Amino acid sequence: MFCLCSYSGYNAVTTPDGRTRAGCWAHVRREFFRALEPAPVEAGVAMDWIARLYDVEHRAAEKDIVGTPTHLAMRRIESKPHVDAFFAWVAEHLEANPPKSPLGKAMRYAQKQEVALRQFLDDARVALDNNTAERALKPVAIGRKNFLFAGKDEGAENLAKLQTIVATCQKHGVNPQAYLQDVLVRINTHPASRIAELLPWAWTAAV
C-alpha cells in the first residue's frame, strides 16, 4: 500500500497490480487549517477530530507497538469511532458550505478521499500521513533545477534510484555513505539468493 495524497500524478504507481491508495490525514488537516480564519469554529471541530487520530498514533509509538497487530486493534477500537464521527460531521454540514468557500473545499476534499483515508484502519503498516515520504522528496524538489541537466533519461533514472536508496537508508537510521561503500564492494560476490541481506533495513556492515 501507498500513503499518498490525491495528486493524480501518483495514479501510475497506485492503480496497477492491485495496489491500494491510502490517504494522507495531514493533507486533510492542512485544508481545514486554511479554513480557520473564515470559519474558526467549524474548522476547529474538524482539526480536533484529526488531532484525536494522531493522539492514538503517538501513544502507539510510546508503547513501541507501531505496525503490530496490537496497533491495528488499537486503531479499530479507538481511531475508527473518531473517523466515523468525522465523516458523519462532514456529511451533515457539507451542503451548508459553498464548494468554493475554504471550509466547503476542505469538506469536499475529505469526503472525496474517504475510502483512501480509511485504509489505515485495515493495515497497521499504513501511516496516518505521508509526511515522511514528503521529507524524503524535499531534496529532489530543492535541487530540481540542477537535476534538469542529468544528461539523458537514463541518467535521471539512475539519479532517482540513488536518491531512493539514500532516503531509505535515512529512514532506517543507516549512514548512506557507509552503506554504499560497503554494499558496492560486496554486491558482485554476494549470493543472489541472499540479496535481501543487503537491503538498508537488513544490512550489517562487513567485518
N, C-alpha and C positions, 0 to 999 in steps of 0.2 A: 504494500500500500504506500501511497504518497500523501504527505501532508502539504497540500498546496492551496493557493488562493484561487480565485475564479478566472485568472488570466487565461484567455483562450489559447495562448501560445503553448501552454502545457498539454494541450489535448493530444499531441502526437505521442507523448510518452505516458499518458494516463489512461487513454481509452483502449489501446490494443492489448491482446494477451490476457484478457480478464482482469486487468488491473483496476483498482478502485480509487477514485479520487476522495481524499479526506480533506475536509475544510479547515480553515485557519480561524480560530476564535480571536486571535489578535487583530486580524483584519476587520472582523465584525465590531470589536471594541473600538477600533480606530474610527469607523463610520459613525458610531454613536458619540464618540468624543467630539467629532466635528459638529454634532448637533447640540452640544451642551449649551452654547451661548443662546441660541434662539429657543431651545426647549430644555431648560436645565432639569426640570422635574422628571419628565418622561425619559430623557437620555440618561439621567442619573439612575432611574429604575433599571434600565437595561444593563448599564455598566455594573450595577450591584449584582444582578443575576450572574453575569460573566465572572465577576470577582469571586463568587462562591465556587465556581468551577476551578479557578486557579488555587483557591484555598485547599481544595481536595488534593490537587496535584502537589502542592507544597508539603502537605502532611504525608503524602505517599513518599516523597523524596526524603523527608526527615526519617521515615521508618525504613528507608532503603529497600522498598518493595516495587519500585518503578518497573513496569514491563512484566510483572509477575501475575499469576492467576489471582493472588490476593489483591493486587492493584486493580485488576479488572472487576473483581467483586465489589471493591470499594467504590469504583466508578458507577456501577449499576445500582448500588444501594443509595449512595449519596449524590452523585452527579446527575443521574438520569432524572430525578424529580425536578432539579433546577432547570435542566434542559427542556423538559416538558412544560414547565411553568413559563419559561422564557418564550417559547414559541406560541403558547396559548395567549400570552400577553400581546405578542406581535400581531397575531391574527385578530385579536379583539380590537386593537387600536389602529390597525393598518388603514382602513378606509377613511378615518378621520384626519389623516395627514396626507396632503397633496404629494404626488410622486416626485415633484421637483424640489420639495422642501428638504432641508437637511435630515430631519427626523424621518420623513417619508422615504428618502433614499436609503437610510440606514435600515429601516424595517424591511423594505423590499429586497435589499441586498441579503439580509439574514434569511428571509423566507425562501428566496431563490436557492440559497446554499444549504437549506435544512438537511437534506439527505447526507450531503458530504460532511456537514458539521456534526452529525450524529455518529460518524464512523468510529470515533474514539471510544464510544460506549461498547463496541463489539470486539475491539482488539487493543490490548494494553500496550502494544508496541507503537501505536499511533499517538504522537504527541498532540497536545492541545492546540499548538500553533506551529508554524514553520519558521520561527524566528532564528533557530539555529542554522537552517539552510540559507536564510537571507544574509546572516552574518558571514557565512562562508562564501557567498557570492559577492559580497561587498568589494573585495579587492578586484574582482573582474570588472565591476561597474566603474570603479575608480580608474582602472587602467585601460578602459576600453579604447581610448584614442590610440594608445601605444599598440594595442592588440590588432588594430586595423592593418598594421604592417607586419603580419605574421609571415608574409611571403607568398603563401598559397593556401588553399583549403586544407591540405594535408598538415601544414604547419600549424594552422589554427586548431585542427582536431587534436594534434599532439599536445598543444598548449592546454586545451581543455582537459585532456586526460591527466596531465601533470597537476593542474590545479585541483582536480578531483582527488588525486592521491594526497596532496598536501592538506586539503581540507579534511579528508578522512582521518589522517594522522592527528591533526589538531583536535578533532572531535574525540579521539580516544586517548588523548594525552601523550602522544608519541612525537618525539622530535623528528620532523620531516627530513631534515638533512641527515641525521644519523640513520634513519630508516632507509633512505635511498642509497646512501653509501654502502650499507650492509647488503641490502637486497639485490642491487645491481651487480654486485660481485658474486653472490651466491646463486642467482636465478638460473644460470646456464647449467649448473651441475646438480641443482636441487631436483629430486624426483617429481615428475609431473603429477603423480598420484597424490602427492602431499603438498601441492601448491598452495592449499588453503592455509598452511602454516606460515606463509609469507604475507598474508593479508594484514593490514595495520592492526586490527583488533586482536590478532592471534600471534603477532610477531614477537620473537625473542631474539635479541642480538646474538650473533655467533660469538662463542668464547674464543 
